Amino acid sequence: MNKDIQKCSKCGKTFDLDEEGILFNGEYMCDHCKRELTIICNHCGKRVLKTDAGRDWYCNECFDNYYTICEGCGVMFIGIMLI
């Protein structure tokens, strides 16, 4: 069985893609960098970079379209329901 050895585009570590890591946005990422640099959106399930995420583990698209923050207290709301 051939191994699919790849190099992480973030840290340079080599890894077997069949055993760990991901291809994310056209770049290979080891498990460590995947955990450190990305999240899974709690609303839609899409993986995004943490730097491209809204508050509380939501992608910016879901955060902008479904949530709002109370300017007075900072509590996050979805629609009219408090979460």
N, C-alpha and C positions, 0 to 999 in steps of 0.2 A: 504494500500500500504506500503510495507516495504521500509525503507530507507537504502541506501547503505552508511553507515557511515564509513569513512576512516580517517586515521591519516597521515598528511603530513610528508613525510620522511625528509624534510628539516627543518621545523620550529616546528613540533609537533602539529600544529593546527588540530582539528578534523573538518570534513566537510562532507556534503552529496554529494557524487559523482554525483548523478542525478541532482544536482542544481549548482555545481561549481567544479572546480578542474579537474585534468586529471590524467590518468595513463600514465606515461612517462618513457620509458626505464625500465619498470618493477617496478617503484616506484610511489607511489601516491604523487601528488603535489597540494597544494591549489592554488587558483587563484592568490593570492598575490605573492607566490614564482614562479608560472608560469610566471607572468609578469616580475618579477625581475631577474629571472635566465635563461630564454629561449627567443629565437627569432624564427620567421618564416622566412626562407630563401626567399629573394626577387626573386630568380631565379627559384628554384624548389618547393617551398612551404612546405618543410620539417621543422618540429620543431627541433631545436637543442639547446643545452646549449650555453649560450653566450660565455663561455670559450672555446667552440669547434667551434666558428664561425670565419670566416675571416673578412675582413674589410667591413664596410657599410652594415651590415645585410645580409650577404651571408654565407651559410655553407661552411666549408673548402673545401669540395669536389667540389662545384660549383665554388668557388673562384679560386681554383687551376686549374680547367679544362677550365674555360671560360674567366677569367679576368687576367689582368696584370697591374702593376703599373709602370708608367714612373719613372725611377730612377732620372731623372733631375728635374721634377716638382711635382711628387707625384700624378698626375692625373691618375684615373683608366680608363682602356680601356676594352672593350669587343671585341674580334676579332680585326677588324680594325676600328671599330666605336667608337668614343669618347662618353663616357657617363658621 
